[in-house]
Amino acid sequence: MLTDEQILVTRHTRGHARVTAVAGAGKTTTMVQYLLEQLRAGMDPRLVRVVMFNKAAQEDFSRKLLLASASSVSLPPVRTFHAMGRNLAIALAKEGHLAPFDPAPLSEAQLRIEMLRALQISAGTSAQRAAIADEQQQWLDAFAGFVDLAKSNLQTPETTFFAAAYPDQYQLFIEAFARFEQWRKAAARVTFADYLYDPCCALLADPKLGEFLANRVDLFVVDEFQDINDIQFFLLKTLAGDRARLQVVGDADQCIYEFRGARPDYMLKHFGDSYPHSSYQMSRTFRYGHQLALAAAHLIANNQRREPVLCISADTAPATKIELCLQTDDGDTLAEVCLSEHANGRPFKDMVFLCRTWAQAAPVELVLLQRGIPNRISGGSRVLERQEIKVLLILLRIMAGRFYEQNPADCEQQLFDCLRFCELKIKHDVLRRYVQKALRDGQGFSALNLSDDDLSIYQEQRLQRLAAALVKLERSSSASVGLNEFLARLDLLKLIRDNALSKEEGENRAATISAFVSFITMQTDQAPVAIVNLIQGMGMAGGAPSDRDALVDAVTITTMHRSKGLEWPVVILPGLSAHYMPYQAGNRRRPDADQQESERRLMYVAMTRAIDALYLFAPGIDCRNGWLGGLRPELNLLPSPFLQEMNIPLAKAIGAALDTRETPFAASSLENTAIGAAYLEALGLGIKFTLGASGAKFDYGVCVRHSEHGDGRITAIDEHGLTAHFANQQVYFSSLLVEHVLQVIDTTNEIGPEIENAAEFTSGDVLAHSKFGRGVVSSIDARFIHVQFREGAKTFRRDLFRATRVSSRS
């Protein structure tokens, strides 16, 4: 049974159409019915092309189309963009428009070899070549990402490089790209991306070829249009010509593959610029209930680059619950949620942890392993198999006295891996000699102190510090103390961050190490032997690589990006701190405003994967008394600002009442929002709320009351919270908790007489400016007055400045 919105889509017959379908809107069912309507009306299936985003979606759509048709009509082909491009490339090669090529894509191993060769040849210095050899995987991953991005558009590699704001150290990618392409064409080979890149380059070079291929199809149906990139749009427009009608389906709010060249603008603007069209909305979700729909709607409404569509939970959708939970340092609360759900009859396979980064997955996996909860990693490496953790395991074996129990070859390789890990900047052949000295002469790690003519003073000093650290580590009786001292002596976490190919890579590696060491620190028995036994037991609990696919009932751990197009009964989002959501690390490739919107879309996609339950884990949500000192704490201690944007209390109150059909609302004292009012109106419920203020009442200079700290005044505000000055101290409060822990006590008669001269202000005064609103005077010098506003610091000439005093520092 289709909804009225879905029926409108299936009955579209004339011109182009753009369909905005929210998460879980049943777009596959709708588009299947639309196609069948067209075919039954007499459209030739040979003149129809259905284009899916990936192979899994293509197979799913084909299966549902076949079932729905019951073989009553002939069906059109359903292909991915890359399959369509591959067929076109083969045809163009046969006609001589492309050079003949092997249509089988390069294997991963072949790709690695040739990309590494291109990088090494393009490296400008021996030091850079050594760095590439030392960190092969990181360089290959980064270069492969650049190649894919460069082949997602028809710009030059140089333009792609600078538009994406790659750091200078990657500039050799431009030359390496040219060298790799030169080899690829000489070898007549292709990558997956070349199925689109090669034919599109040929079409761009020869417009007459595009005219020849155009206008052969009556209808294109394109799914997941928000994920389309420049080269896919170019191919689609070329083949459609002036003849084909286009029916595109997607949701700009779910555009999360920008690193592959996707942008919400294709859905929001570029399609409309190219094709006058009818617009449709599928606003009902059948996946999740009112609580989640309301929270997600409040969140995504903060984005500017979006369609004004409000997602409404359908009558048949489940009553999804939302829980905001405190993430403890030991991560035990994460395991408790899984065990509680499982105790209530939920299989582990129905649960998923969606992490912003793989570094966040490390503490999740460790606590699940320790608690004996079966789990599987989708799309990444298990924590105990990551290279940085393997080195820490070597250090634990050294402390436990088990290092030399291995065969000599293993000892040599592991000690070499350990030395490489320690950022010594020493050539590998020299490191090998030091390893052999340490193992051969019976001097142990002290042998690393022996001088070598090949070393610089810096390298020799680093090696001596490492030798001392290893000697001390060997004598350590506490696993956590030993690891922490070793990392601190060598300043390894900082070096790993500084020397990584990108800030994001360095952050991930350092965070993974910190998570593992924190896990060790939480253990009661700190004896190195006990920790080694614990880790070995956990490794066996994880299963051998060949056994993991056999885990039928296991919790899934993956990333938010990999969750697109999937759904689970229980979704758990860990580590929702202000550092990780929105993610603060990595090389920014977009302006901050765009980055913020991109991260908000990713959060929206992750939370809307849930069917029955969504658990949001964040730090700092129990800090009702704030952080003393008045300074904002580290972002990883603060809850994500997105949690406040969700307006969870209101979403749960309205959602729960709608789920139980209890009206009027028991929580009617809550101030409704425009989103909440529109949601109720869309459901045809004339329930009246008093629209509340936007939260601007907590402003500079406003007096507030706290149950513990007493009365105070707001003296600073930032995007994560505010600082209030009380009698004896300043306290910082998270924006998520402000309305729950602070009460405004003076909202009237605050404004004093207008000040005509900036000289009458002093540092610390709160003022109101006609353009920038409230602010605090940070400093005044001979010529300028400096004021901190909500939107940032501003500087004015003293002789021209005019403002109104709200309150004096005194």
ROPA-532075 format. One record per residue (C-alpha): x negated, y negated, z; residue in one letter. Coordinates in steps of 0.2 Angstrom, whole numbers, padded with zeros to 4 digits, always signed. Layout:
% residues N
XYZA...
This chain:
% residues 810
+0000+0000+0000M-0008-0016-0006L-0006-0033+0003T+0001-0048-0007D-0016-0055-0009E-0023-0038-0016Q-0008-0037-0028I-0011-0055-0035L-0029-0049-0039V-0023-0033-0048T-0011-0043-0059R-0023-0056-0065H-0023-0054-0084T-0029-0071-0092R-0046-0079-0091G-0060-0077-0079H-0057-0074-0060A-0067-0076-0044R-0062-0065-0029V-0068-0069-0012T-0066-0054-0001A-0070-0054+0017V-0079-0039+0026A-0068-0024+0026G-0055-0031+0014A-0053-0016+0004G-0060-0023-0012K-0065-0006-0019T-0047+0000-0018T-0041-0017-0026T-0053-0017-0040M-0049+0001-0044V-0031-0003-0045Q-0035-0019-0056Y-0045-0008-0068L-0031+0005-0069L-0018-0009-0073E-0029-0016-0087Q-0032+0002-0094L-0013+0006-0093R-0009-0010-0102A-0019-0004-0117G-0037-0011-0114M-0050+0000-0123D-0061+0008-0109P-0076+0007-0121R-0075-0012-0120L-0075-0013-0101V-0091-0014-0090R-0090-0011-0072V-0106-0017-0063V-0111-0012-0045M-0125-0018-0034F-0133-0002-0030N-0133+0017-0034K-0123+0021-0018A-0109+0008-0022A-0109+0014-0040Q-0106+0032-0035E-0093+0028-0023D-0083+0017-0035F-0084+0030-0049S-0077+0043-0037R-0063+0032-0031K-0059+0027-0049L-0058+0045-0054L-0047+0050-0040L-0035+0036-0042A-0033+0038-0061S-0029+0057-0059A-0036+0059-0077S-0021+0049-0084S-0032+0037-0093V-0050+0037-0100S-0061+0027-0089L-0075+0014-0092P-0093+0017-0087P-0098+0011-0070V-0116+0006-0069R-0128-0004-0058T-0137-0019-0065F-0153-0010-0067H-0145+0005-0076A-0137-0008-0088M-0154-0016-0090G-0163+0001-0093R-0151+0006-0107N-0154-0011-0115L-0173-0010-0114A-0173+0007-0122I-0162+0001-0136A-0172-0014-0139L-0188-0004-0139A-0180+0008-0153K-0176-0008-0163E-0194-0015-0161G-0189-0030-0150H-0199-0022-0136L-0215-0012-0136A-0212+0007-0134P-0213+0012-0115F-0211+0027-0104D-0193+0024-0096P-0198+0033-0080A-0202+0020-0067P-0220+0020-0059L-0221+0031-0044S-0225+0023-0027E-0243+0030-0027A-0246+0024-0045Q-0239+0007-0040L-0250+0006-0025R-0266+0010-0035I-0263-0003-0048E-0257-0017-0037M-0272-0014-0025L-0284-0015-0040R-0276-0031-0047A-0278-0039-0029L-0296-0034-0028Q-0300-0040-0045I-0291-0057-0041S-0299-0059-0024A-0311-0074-0025G-0323-0069-0012T-0331-0054-0004S-0323-0058+0012A-0306-0058+0004Q-0309-0042-0004R-0315-0035+0013A-0299-0041+0021A-0288-0033+0007I-0297-0017+0010A-0295-0018+0029D-0277-0022+0029E-0271-0013+0013Q-0253-0010+0018Q-0250-0027+0023Q-0257-0035+0007W-0248-0022-0004L-0231-0026+0005D-0233-0044+0003A-0239-0043-0015F-0225-0031-0020A-0212-0043-0012G-0219-0057-0023F-0219-0047-0039V-0201-0042-0036D-0196-0060-0032L-0205-0067-0047A-0196-0054-0058K-0179-0059-0051S-0179-0075-0061N-0186-0082-0078L-0198-0095-0071Q-0216-0093-0071T-0225-0084-0057P-0233-0101-0052E-0216-0109-0050T-0210-0094-0040T-0225-0095-0029F-0224-0113-0025F-0205-0114-0024A-0205-0100-0011A-0218-0109-0001A-0230-0095+0000Y-0246-0099+0011P-0262-0103+0002D-0270-0087+0007Q-0258-0078-0005Y-0263-0089-0020Q-0272-0075-0028L-0255-0067-0031F-0253-0077-0046I-0268-0070-0055E-0265-0053-0048A-0247-0053-0055F-0255-0057-0073A-0268-0044-0071R-0255-0031-0065F-0243-0036-0080E-0258-0034-0092Q-0261-0017-0086W-0243-0012-0086R-0240-0017-0104K-0256-0009-0110A-0251+0007-0101A-0233+0006-0107A-0226+0008-0090R-0212+0000-0080V-0206-0003-0062T-0188-0003-0056F-0188-0022-0058A-0194-0021-0076D-0178-0013-0082Y-0170-0031-0081L-0186-0041-0082Y-0193-0035-0099D-0176-0036-0109P-0172-0053-0101C-0189-0060-0106C-0186-0054-0124A-0169-0062-0124L-0176-0078-0118L-0190-0078-0131A-0178-0074-0145D-0161-0083-0144P-0155-0075-0160K-0157-0058-0151L-0145-0064-0137G-0132-0069-0150E-0133-0052-0158F-0130-0043-0142L-0117-0054-0136A-0098-0053-0138N-0097-0034-0138R-0087-0032-0122V-0069-0037-0117D-0071-0037-0098L-0085-0037-0085F-0080-0032-0067V-0094-0037-0056V-0095-0031-0037D-0105-0040-0023E-0107-0055-0034F-0114-0065-0019Q-0130-0054-0021D-0133-0058-0039I-0150-0067-0044N-0155-0078-0058D-0161-0064-0070I-0145-0054-0067Q-0134-0069-0070F-0144-0073-0086F-0141-0055-0093L-0122-0055-0088L-0119-0072-0097K-0129-0067-0112T-0119-0050-0114L-0103-0058-0110A-0105-0072-0123G-0088-0081-0127D-0078-0065-0129R-0078-0056-0112A-0068-0060-0097R-0077-0059-0081L-0069-0053-0064Q-0082-0056-0050V-0079-0051-0032V-0090-0055-0017G-0091-0066-0001D-0104-0080+0000A-0104-0077+0019D-0112-0061+0016Q-0126-0066+0005C-0141-0060+0015I-0154-0054+0001Y-0162-0071-0002E-0179-0063-0002F-0174-0054-0018R-0168-0070-0026G-0150-0070-0021A-0141-0087-0016R-0124-0091-0011P-0123-0104-0024D-0120-0091-0038Y-0103-0087-0030M-0099-0105-0024L-0105-0115-0039K-0114-0108-0053H-0100-0096-0058F-0088-0110-0059G-0100-0121-0068D-0101-0108-0082S-0084-0101-0082Y-0067-0110-0079P-0058-0097-0068H-0044-0093-0057S-0049-0090-0038S-0041-0077-0027Y-0044-0073-0009Q-0043-0056+0001M-0043-0063+0018S-0036-0047+0028R-0049-0035+0035T-0044-0017+0038F-0061-0013+0047R-0060-0023+0064Y-0047-0031+0076G-0043-0049+0081H-0056-0051+0094Q-0070-0048+0082L-0062-0057+0068A-0060-0073+0078L-0078-0072+0085A-0085-0070+0067A-0074-0084+0061A-0080-0096+0074H-0098-0092+0070L-0097-0093+0051I-0087-0109+0051A-0103-0118+0057N-0110-0115+0039N-0108-0128+0026Q-0112-0118+0010R-0096-0107+0011R-0079-0104+0004E-0065-0110+0017P-0058-0093+0019V-0052-0087+0036L-0054-0068+0039C-0038-0061+0048I-0037-0044+0055S-0024-0034+0047A-0009-0025+0056D-0017-0008+0053T-0034-0013+0059A-0041-0006+0075P-0042-0016+0091A-0060-0019+0091T-0067-0025+0108K-0082-0037+0110I-0094-0036+0125E-0107-0049+0129L-0120-0039+0140C-0136-0044+0149L-0152-0036+0141Q-0163-0032+0156T-0182-0031+0155D-0182-0012+0156D-0169-0010+0142G-0160+0002+0152D-0143-0007+0149T-0145-0002+0131L-0146+0016+0135A-0131+0015+0147E-0120+0009+0134V-0124+0024+0123C-0121+0036+0137L-0105+0028+0143S-0098+0029+0125E-0104+0047+0124H-0096+0051+0141A-0079+0045+0134N-0080+0057+0119G-0089+0046+0107R-0102+0056+0096P-0120+0048+0096F-0119+0047+0077K-0105+0034+0078D-0117+0022+0086M-0129+0010+0078V-0142-0002+0084F-0144-0016+0072L-0161-0026+0075C-0166-0042+0068R-0184-0036+0066T-0192-0019+0067W-0202-0026+0082A-0185-0027+0091Q-0182-0008+0087A-0197-0003+0097A-0190-0005+0115P-0173+0002+0109V-0181+0018+0103E-0193+0020+0118L-0179+0018+0131V-0167+0030+0121L-0182+0043+0120L-0185+0042+0138Q-0167+0044+0142R-0166+0059+0131G-0153+0051+0119I-0156+0058+0101P-0159+0044+0088N-0165+0042+0070R-0174+0028+0062I-0166+0022+0045S-0178+0013+0034G-0193+0011+0045G-0206+0020+0055S-0204+0028+0072R-0212+0018+0086V-0225+0031+0090L-0230+0032+0072E-0234+0014+0070R-0253+0010+0068Q-0254-0002+0082E-0245+0010+0094I-0257+0025+0089K-0272+0014+0094V-0263+0011+0111L-0261+0030+0113L-0279+0032+0110I-0283+0020+0124L-0271+0030+0135L-0280+0046+0131R-0297+0038+0135I-0290+0032+0152M-0283+0050+0155A-0300+0058+0151G-0292+0068+0137R-0301+0058+0122F-0315+0070+0121Y-0304+0086+0122E-0301+0083+0103Q-0313+0090+0089N-0327+0078+0085P-0320+0073+0068A-0304+0067+0076D-0313+0058+0090C-0324+0049+0077E-0308+0044+0066Q-0299+0038+0081Q-0313+0028+0089L-0315+0020+0071F-0297+0016+0070D-0298+0008+0088C-0313-0003+0082L-0304-0008+0066R-0289-0013+0077F-0299-0025+0088C-0301-0038+0075E-0321-0037+0075L-0323-0043+0057K-0336-0030+0054I-0339-0020+0038K-0332-0003+0039H-0348+0006+0035D-0356-0003+0049V-0342+0001+0061L-0344+0019+0056R-0362+0019+0062R-0357+0011+0079Y-0344+0025+0081V-0357+0038+0077Q-0369+0031+0090K-0356+0031+0103A-0351+0049+0100L-0368+0056+0096R-0381+0050+0108D-0371+0053+0124G-0371+0035+0129Q-0352+0033+0127G-0345+0016+0124F-0361+0007+0130S-0369+0012+0114A-0358-0002+0106L-0370-0014+0114N-0385-0009+0103L-0389-0023+0091S-0388-0022+0072D-0396-0033+0060D-0380-0034+0049D-0371-0043+0063L-0368-0061+0065S-0369-0069+0083I-0350-0069+0083Y-0348-0051+0078Q-0361-0045+0090E-0353-0055+0105Q-0336-0048+0100R-0343-0030+0099L-0351-0032+0117Q-0335-0038+0124R-0326-0023+0116L-0339-0012+0124A-0337-0019+0141A-0318-0018+0139A-0319+0001+0134L-0330+0005+0149V-0319-0004+0161K-0303+0004+0153L-0311+0022+0155E-0312+0019+0174R-0294+0012+0175S-0282+0022+0187S-0267+0012+0181S-0261+0014+0163A-0252-0003+0163S-0266-0012+0171V-0279-0004+0159G-0269-0009+0144L-0265-0026+0149N-0283-0030+0154E-0290-0023+0138F-0278-0034+0128L-0282-0049+0138A-0301-0047+0138R-0301-0047+0119L-0287-0059+0117D-0280-0046+0105L-0262-0052+0104L-0267-0069+0099K-0280-0063+0086L-0267-0051+0079I-0255-0066+0077R-0268-0077+0070D-0276-0065+0058N-0260-0057+0050A-0256-0060+0032L-0241-0069+0038S-0234-0076+0054K-0219-0064+0053E-0231-0049+0051E-0242-0055+0065G-0227-0058+0076E-0220-0041+0073N-0236-0032+0077R-0239-0042+0093A-0221-0040+0098A-0222-0021+0095T-0237-0020+0106I-0229-0030+0120S-0214-0019+0120A-0224-0003+0122F-0235-0010+0136V-0219-0017+0145S-0212+0000+0143F-0227+0008+0151I-0227-0006+0165T-0209-0001+0169M-0214+0017+0173Q-0215+0022+0192T-0230+0034+0190D-0244+0023+0183Q-0257+0037+0182A-0264+0038+0164P-0262+0057+0164V-0243+0055+0169A-0241+0042+0155I-0249+0053+0142V-0238+0067+0147N-0223+0056+0146L-0227+0050+0129I-0230+0067+0123Q-0214+0073+0129G-0205+0058+0121M-0213+0062+0105G-0207+0080+0105M-0190+0073+0109A-0190+0063+0094G-0193+0078+0084G-0206+0082+0070A-0203+0072+0054P-0196+0088+0045S-0184+0090+0059D-0176+0073+0060R-0165+0074+0046D-0157+0089+0054A-0152+0078+0069L-0133+0078+0066V-0128+0069+0081D-0140+0055+0084A-0139+0036+0087V-0145+0026+0072T-0158+0012+0074I-0160+0001+0059T-0161-0018+0054T-0147-0030+0051M-0152-0032+0033H-0151-0013+0030R-0133-0013+0037S-0125-0022+0022K-0111-0012+0015G-0110+0000+0029L-0099+0002+0045E-0100+0011+0062W-0087+0014+0076P-0099+0006+0088V-0112-0008+0084V-0125-0013+0096I-0135-0029+0093L-0150-0030+0104P-0162-0044+0108G-0150-0059+0104L-0162-0072+0110S-0164-0090+0104A-0181-0083+0097H-0174-0069+0086Y-0157-0076+0081M-0160-0087+0072P-0177-0079+0069Y-0191-0092+0073Q-0206-0084+0066A-0212-0081+0048G-0216-0092+0034N-0201-0103+0031R-0196-0102+0013R-0181-0114+0015R-0178-0130+0024P-0172-0128+0042D-0154-0131+0038A-0154-0118+0025D-0163-0106+0036Q-0151-0108+0050Q-0136-0104+0038E-0145-0089+0031S-0148-0082+0049E-0130-0086+0053R-0124-0076+0038R-0135-0061+0043L-0128-0062+0061M-0110-0062+0053Y-0114-0047+0042V-0121-0037+0057A-0107-0040+0069M-0094-0036+0055T-0100-0019+0053R-0091-0014+0069A-0075-0004+0069I-0070+0000+0087D-0083-0009+0098A-0096-0023+0097L-0109-0025+0110Y-0120-0041+0110L-0135-0040+0121F-0144-0056+0126A-0156-0062+0139P-0152-0076+0151G-0134-0075+0152I-0134-0072+0171D-0145-0087+0174C-0130-0098+0181R-0141-0108+0192N-0152-0113+0177G-0171-0114+0175W-0180-0125+0188L-0192-0138+0183G-0180-0146+0169G-0191-0139+0155L-0183-0128+0142R-0190-0110+0145P-0197-0099+0131E-0184-0096+0117L-0185-0077+0120N-0178-0080+0138L-0163-0090+0131L-0147-0082+0123P-0145-0085+0105S-0135-0102+0101P-0125-0091+0089F-0116-0083+0104L-0109-0100+0110Q-0104-0104+0092E-0093-0087+0092M-0083-0094+0107N-0082-0077+0114I-0070-0081+0129P-0057-0088+0117L-0059-0074+0104A-0057-0061+0117K-0042-0070+0126A-0032-0073+0109I-0038-0056+0102G-0033-0046+0117A-0016-0054+0118A-0013-0051+0100L-0018-0033+0102D-0006-0030+0116T+0007-0042+0108R+0008-0051+0124E+0015-0069+0121T+0014-0082+0128P-0005-0079+0132F-0010-0076+0149A-0026-0086+0145A-0016-0101+0139S-0027-0113+0150S-0041-0110+0138L-0043-0124+0126E-0040-0118+0108N-0050-0123+0093T-0045-0127+0075A-0051-0110+0070I-0040-0102+0083G-0025-0113+0079A-0027-0108+0060A-0028-0090+0064Y-0012-0090+0074L-0004-0100+0060E-0009-0087+0047A-0001-0074+0057L+0015-0084+0058G+0014-0086+0077L+0020-0104+0082G+0011-0103+0099I+0005-0120+0105K-0012-0123+0113F-0019-0140+0117T-0034-0143+0105L-0049-0145+0116G-0063-0157+0114A-0078-0152+0105S-0090-0151+0120G-0097-0168+0117A-0092-0173+0135K-0108-0166+0141F-0119-0180+0135D-0133-0191+0140Y-0130-0200+0157G-0114-0190+0161V-0113-0185+0179C-0110-0167+0183V-0108-0156+0198R-0115-0138+0201H-0110-0126+0215S-0128-0124+0221E-0137-0140+0216H-0124-0152+0220G-0121-0168+0210D-0133-0174+0196G-0134-0183+0179R-0138-0176+0162I-0155-0183+0156T-0160-0172+0141A-0151-0162+0128I-0157-0151+0114D-0150-0138+0102E-0151-0124+0116H-0145-0133+0131G-0147-0148+0143L-0157-0154+0158T-0148-0161+0173A-0157-0171+0186H-0151-0167+0204F-0157-0175+0220A-0173-0165+0222N-0176-0157+0206Q-0172-0155+0187Q-0164-0140+0180V-0162-0133+0163Y-0145-0124+0158F-0142-0114+0143S-0128-0121+0131S-0119-0104+0133L-0117-0107+0151L-0115-0126+0153V-0096-0126+0152E-0095-0112+0165H-0107-0119+0178V-0106-0138+0176L-0091-0149+0180Q-0091-0167+0173V-0087-0179+0187I-0088-0196+0179D-0081-0198+0162T-0074-0216+0164T-0082-0233+0168N-0099-0227+0163E-0103-0240+0150I-0111-0256+0157G-0113-0273+0149P-0120-0274+0131E-0139-0277+0131I-0145-0290+0118E-0164-0287+0121N-0174-0271+0121A-0185-0278+0134A-0171-0276+0147E-0172-0257+0145F-0185-0246+0155T-0191-0228+0152S-0177-0216+0157G-0162-0227+0154D-0147-0219+0145V-0140-0230+0131L-0127-0229+0117A-0132-0234+0100H-0119-0239+0086S-0127-0227+0074K-0136-0213+0083F-0124-0211+0098G-0131-0208+0116R-0150-0207+0119G-0163-0208+0133V-0177-0221+0132V-0193-0211+0131S-0205-0225+0131S-0208-0244+0127I-0223-0252+0121D-0228-0270+0115A-0219-0268+0098R-0207-0253+0098F-0194-0244+0109I-0194-0225+0107H-0177-0216+0110V-0173-0198+0111Q-0156-0194+0103F-0147-0178+0101R-0153-0177+0083E-0171-0181+0087G-0183-0195+0092A-0181-0212+0084K-0192-0228+0085T-0185-0246+0083F-0194-0263+0083R-0190-0271+0100R-0185-0288+0093D-0172-0280+0082L-0165-0267+0093F-0147-0268+0100R-0139-0255+0111A-0127-0253+0126T-0133-0247+0143R-0124-0231+0149V-0134-0229+0165S-0151-0234+0173S-0165-0223+0178R-0163-0230+0195S
